[in-house]
């Protein structure tokens, strides 16, 4: 049965979620493994705000600086599609860590059985704040779970 068949609407997704993510990103032509945890609030209109901490390290070469750790503030939107089974998200991750880029991330998401659990996968990313847009190769999966009582 689809989410539409269960009568799930955009407003049903509203609440506070915690999430974890992992994946790979290409930085300076070197693949980096990335992971992190965070939280976001999703309102009934699909607006997202929150924060996360991520860490990453290159999968080849030397690691002179150790694991890169960054904190980010996020804003954007997550909107269900017309059939209410899948949706799209556009989220800006603004870096609070000197030397780490801010990123505009695009995602596809699914309701994982009930609106208390969401799965997201990356579909594109662009570095923000540069004179010319810089697309980056990033493949990330995210699992978000609604906090109790929200």
Steps between C-alpha positions, in 0.01 A plus 500: 500500500637843411527794736219662301285193565561543872395865477837654593517875432785752517378624840528144641878526465524803731714447809852478637727231356845368582704348221818322407669495165793345321646496156782617278599837358766595248723785624811608306468183287526279810209294630413580862283285724254720690253437781313701755205556729258787534150625565243696304151636544259463210189721506161425347589700186821300444752757628809347663741645757761328712867417546748216471855395564688299241838339473697384201833361394671423171498137387846531345817697564621636830282655765707793625217670685320189623126469470329818374212594732250770409182652639223628276172690529237382255197663340284400207192304408376143473187462289298187427430426136150493351451130584625557859729196489826675409621855534785735427713707735724800439709574808776759552776385737677814623841422644589641841849350472776714342643339188201276429259591219129567529299271273157506336382139504223342294330181618222256418315365803254225586272441794631176652174336605367789709563875516720445808787367287644650181768372264690747284757457223711771342424602142741792465708755686651840426758697698347831610667841511731461199505736197397209275285204609714197582320166480645235726478124479337383820306183572333500841220304666308634799259345747287743702281402795239722664571581865243373748240760589555718192 
